[in-house]
Amino acid sequence: MGTVVAPASAKPTVLRVAAISGSLRKDSWNHGLIRAAEELCEEFIPGLQIDHVDISNLPNANPDLETDGGDGFPPEVEAFRARVLAADCFLFASPEYNYSVSGSMKNALDWASRGSVKCWADKAAAIVCAGADFGGGRGSIHLRQIGIYLDIHFINKPELHVRAFDDPPKFDAQGNLTDAKTRERLKRVLLSLQAFALRLQR
């Protein structure tokens, strides 16, 4: 009898996660959440690949900057839209500004919604945030409302609203996440995002 060769196991699906922080501050806690997500994926969740997308160079959304009948954009916007479109899912690290999302986050959402190609549509997403009092939770609710029009499908559980001023400290002076319990909560968010994104792709 010939030797039976076992079929090669299929490679696991690797999902590209466009991670966007709504803060422009260098030592932002929300930047720190994305860095922690990168570390967690590298160590524990090889099926997720974080692409930290910088939005600080985007001009203010303005139809006067569009060309080609509304389908052409400034170079910075084209590059941003391409990374959003290439993503399988999204991770929003969204600070709360006056009970809402930051202006920079709203600007990024608007730019990738313009034109005939809707870059956000029909993809899974998760929101994490850090702030005072409610940990940015009120802003995350507003982001979910915006996502309804953009056809983004947010996970509902678990939530991660980090009350950054509570003891023990959650971040260091450079905005790096140092709290072990919060890292574990972030890990659960990423696993939920992964599972939901894979379900949507079936």
C-alpha positions as CSV (number, residue, x, y, z in Angstrom):
1,M,0.0,0.0,0.0
2,G,1.2,3.5,-0.7
3,T,1.8,6.0,2.0
4,V,-1.2,8.1,2.8
5,V,-0.3,11.8,2.8
6,A,-2.4,14.0,5.0
7,P,-3.8,17.1,3.3
8,A,-2.0,20.3,4.2
9,S,-3.8,22.3,6.7
10,A,-5.3,25.5,5.5
11,K,-3.6,28.7,6.5
12,P,-5.6,30.7,9.0
13,T,-7.3,33.8,7.7
14,V,-5.4,37.0,8.5
15,L,-7.7,40.0,8.9
16,R,-6.3,43.5,8.2
17,V,-7.5,45.9,10.9
18,A,-7.3,49.6,10.0
19,A,-6.8,51.2,13.5
20,I,-7.7,54.9,13.7
21,S,-7.1,57.2,16.7
22,G,-9.3,60.2,16.9
23,S,-6.7,62.1,18.9
24,L,-3.9,64.2,17.4
25,R,-1.9,64.4,20.7
26,K,1.4,62.7,20.6
27,D,1.1,61.0,24.0
28,S,-2.6,60.3,23.6
29,W,-4.1,57.4,25.6
30,N,-6.0,56.4,22.5
31,H,-2.8,56.1,20.5
32,G,-1.6,53.9,23.5
33,L,-4.7,51.6,23.1
34,I,-3.8,51.1,19.5
35,R,-0.1,50.3,20.3
36,A,-1.3,47.9,22.9
37,A,-3.6,46.2,20.4
38,E,-0.7,45.8,18.0
39,E,1.3,44.1,20.8
40,L,-1.6,41.8,21.8
41,C,-2.2,40.8,18.2
42,E,1.5,40.0,17.6
43,E,1.6,37.9,20.8
44,F,-1.8,36.3,21.1
45,I,-3.9,36.8,18.0
46,P,-1.9,36.1,14.8
47,G,-5.1,36.2,12.8
48,L,-5.3,40.0,13.2
49,Q,-2.9,42.4,11.7
50,I,-3.1,46.0,12.9
51,D,-2.5,48.9,10.5
52,H,-2.3,52.1,12.5
53,V,-3.7,54.7,10.1
54,D,-2.5,58.2,10.9
55,I,-5.2,60.9,10.1
56,S,-3.2,64.0,11.3
57,N,-2.3,65.1,7.7
58,L,-5.9,65.0,6.3
59,P,-7.2,68.4,5.1
60,N,-10.6,69.4,6.3
61,A,-13.3,67.7,4.3
62,N,-14.3,70.1,1.5
63,P,-16.1,69.2,-1.8
64,D,-14.1,72.0,-3.5
65,L,-11.0,69.7,-3.1
66,E,-12.6,66.9,-5.0
67,T,-12.1,66.3,-8.7
68,D,-13.2,63.8,-11.4
69,G,-16.9,64.4,-10.7
70,G,-16.4,63.7,-7.0
71,D,-14.3,60.6,-7.3
72,G,-10.9,62.3,-7.2
73,F,-9.3,63.5,-3.9
74,P,-6.1,65.2,-2.6
75,P,-3.1,62.8,-2.4
76,E,-3.3,62.5,1.4
77,V,-7.0,61.6,1.2
78,E,-6.5,59.1,-1.6
79,A,-3.8,57.3,0.4
80,F,-6.1,57.3,3.5
81,R,-9.1,56.0,1.5
82,A,-7.0,53.2,0.0
83,R,-6.0,51.9,3.4
84,V,-9.5,52.0,4.7
85,L,-10.8,50.2,1.6
86,A,-8.1,47.5,1.9
87,A,-9.0,46.8,5.5
88,D,-11.2,43.8,6.5
89,C,-12.4,45.5,9.7
90,F,-11.8,48.6,11.8
91,L,-10.6,49.5,15.3
92,F,-11.5,53.0,16.4
93,A,-9.8,54.5,19.4
94,S,-12.0,57.5,19.9
95,P,-11.6,60.1,22.6
96,E,-14.7,62.0,23.7
97,Y,-14.8,65.7,22.9
98,N,-17.9,67.5,24.3
99,Y,-20.0,64.4,24.4
100,S,-19.1,63.5,20.8
101,V,-16.2,62.3,18.6
102,S,-13.3,64.5,17.9
103,G,-13.2,66.8,14.9
104,S,-10.3,64.8,13.4
105,M,-12.2,61.5,13.7
106,K,-15.3,63.0,12.1
107,N,-13.2,64.5,9.3
108,A,-11.7,61.1,8.6
109,L,-15.0,59.4,8.6
110,D,-16.4,62.0,6.2
111,W,-13.5,61.8,3.7
112,A,-13.8,58.0,3.4
113,S,-17.5,58.3,2.8
114,R,-17.3,60.6,-0.2
115,G,-17.4,59.5,-3.9
116,S,-19.0,56.5,-5.5
117,V,-16.8,54.0,-3.5
118,K,-18.0,53.8,0.1
119,C,-14.9,52.6,1.9
120,W,-16.4,51.9,5.3
121,A,-19.4,49.9,4.1
122,D,-20.3,46.4,5.3
123,K,-17.3,45.8,7.5
124,A,-17.0,44.9,11.2
125,A,-15.6,47.4,13.7
126,A,-14.9,47.9,17.4
127,I,-14.6,51.0,19.5
128,V,-12.2,51.5,22.4
129,C,-11.7,54.7,24.2
130,A,-10.0,56.3,27.2
131,G,-10.9,59.5,29.0
132,A,-12.2,60.9,32.3
133,D,-15.5,60.2,34.1
134,F,-17.3,57.9,31.6
135,G,-14.1,56.8,29.9
136,G,-15.2,58.3,26.6
137,G,-18.4,56.3,26.5
138,R,-20.7,59.1,25.4
139,G,-18.5,59.8,22.4
140,S,-18.5,56.1,21.4
141,I,-22.3,56.2,21.3
142,H,-22.2,59.1,18.9
143,L,-19.6,57.2,16.7
144,R,-22.0,54.3,16.6
145,Q,-24.7,56.7,15.3
146,I,-22.5,57.9,12.6
147,G,-21.6,54.3,11.7
148,I,-25.3,53.6,10.9
149,Y,-25.2,55.8,7.8
150,L,-21.7,54.5,6.9
151,D,-23.0,50.9,7.1
152,I,-20.3,49.9,9.6
153,H,-21.2,46.9,11.7
154,F,-20.0,47.4,15.3
155,I,-19.5,44.7,17.8
156,N,-21.7,45.3,20.9
157,K,-19.8,43.3,23.5
158,P,-17.4,43.6,25.2
159,E,-17.1,47.3,25.6
160,L,-13.9,49.1,26.6
161,H,-14.2,52.6,28.1
162,V,-11.1,53.2,30.1
163,R,-11.4,55.7,33.0
164,A,-7.9,56.8,32.7
165,F,-7.7,58.8,35.9
166,D,-8.9,56.1,38.2
167,D,-6.5,54.2,40.4
168,P,-4.4,52.3,39.7
169,P,-3.0,54.3,36.8
170,K,-3.8,52.9,33.4
171,F,-1.2,54.7,31.2
172,D,2.3,56.1,31.6
173,A,3.4,59.6,30.8
174,Q,3.9,58.6,27.1
175,G,0.4,57.2,26.8
176,N,1.4,53.6,26.9
177,L,-1.1,51.2,28.4
178,T,0.4,49.7,31.5
179,D,-2.6,48.2,33.4
180,A,-2.8,44.4,33.0
181,K,-6.6,44.2,33.6
182,T,-7.2,46.8,30.9
183,R,-4.9,44.9,28.5
184,E,-6.9,41.7,29.1
185,R,-10.1,43.6,28.4
186,L,-8.6,45.0,25.2
187,K,-7.6,41.5,24.2
188,R,-11.3,40.3,24.6
189,V,-12.4,43.2,22.4
190,L,-10.0,42.2,19.6
191,L,-11.1,38.5,19.8
192,S,-14.7,39.6,19.5
193,L,-13.9,41.8,16.5
194,Q,-12.0,38.9,14.9
195,A,-14.9,36.5,15.3
196,F,-17.5,39.0,14.1
197,A,-15.4,40.0,11.0
198,L,-15.0,36.3,10.0
199,R,-18.7,35.8,10.4
200,L,-19.4,38.7,8.0
201,Q,-17.0,37.3,5.4
202,R,-18.8,33.9,5.2
